[in-house]
Amino acid sequence: MHKKPLSKQIYDARWCYLFVLPCSILTGMFVIYPIGMSWYFSLLDWSGFTKEAKFIGLQNYYEAVNDEFFWDAFIRSFIFMFGTVPVKIVLGFIIAVFLNNQVLKLAPFFRTVIFMPVVTAIAIIGIVMTFVFSPFNGPANKFLMSTNLTSAPIDFLGNPDTVLPTVMGVYVWKWLGITMMYWLAALQTVPQDVYDAAKIDGAEGYRLWIHIILPIVLPFAIVIILVEAVGALNVFPLIETMTAGGPFFSSEVMEIYIFRTAFVTDSGTMPRLGYACAAGVFWGVAVLFITVLQGLWMRRTRRI
């Protein structure tokens, strides 16, 4: 069979390209162009507020790699990811298993309750949580003291030792509902015939889940882990509204670090948009690398 020339194939599908054109233009304007310009700005010594911009090559990258605060924020971002993703995955799976039971009549109600924080604005949750964990008559401290779990108020967001675990707990609570929905979607792909056949063969309890259900939902699990891992690396709104990276930079993740170097001037220094772009490019490449590794892992699992 003779294959049509590429120009002829494009012409035959011209209406498809026409319908895709508006989306392509918007993607170019708001995704591709900003990414390209951030790479260009990362090569400049520029505050972002003046016309003078000096080309300095890779000096911003060299400075970032040798900046202690950069690596602290870099490592802290992955601490946040490894501290929240496993908890969300496990808790979301356990809740989904219970709420996927058709016998439970109140399952829709509990799904709604658990999912409600997901649809609540992050900024509102961040501000409210500053009052909840306040050492001055905050509900969290009132509960701990009334139950004699602590004798004095705990400054959850003002202590460098407790601030990051506190924010991680709020993050898990905020997004647990969406993880639950991912698992529910995965579990509902398992046909009822599989459960019935397993019961006939005597596979019940943990054997049913380990040997039958988990192998079926494993491809979904990899996708869920990938989505959750990338999401845990994008926590700017929550941390900015709760702690702004404090106290003493102890909750500063990479997004807060980039924002601080690009725009914040309360330290008395001029913003450094070029340097912030270099840090952003470095961070973006790191996240992309992780995404590629997880994608390769997904492909390998499917082959198995």
Beta strands, then each sheet from edge to edge (+ up, - down):
strand 1: 44-45
strand 2: 54-55
sheet 1: 1+ 2-
end
